[in-house]
Amino acid sequence: MICSAGPALIWQNVSNQMVFRDILENKQFFPGDYLLNTDTGRPERIFAYPVYGILGDVQAAIYVNLALETLQRRVGELNLPFCASGP
């Protein structure tokens, strides 16, 4: 797996995004939204996992953006047979 993290260009309050509302409500892994990254304009998918406090309440979230262009390129490098994508 290749991971990277760069500094945010500006501080952003993302508490209004569905991913964080879902984590607060359901207190479990969030499998993702599709969105356009506001910094790059590229499509991404968001994944998040809640971080619990001592009392079991959500204190924070681990938040990951998966760049779909990167995923498409990596899958293309696998040289899968034509039929690997389905019938």
Secondary structure, DSSP 8 states (H G I E B T S, - for coil): --------SS----TTSHHHHHHHHH-S-B---EEE-TTT--EEEEEEEEEE-TTS-EEEEEEEEEEHHHHHHHHHTT---GGGG--
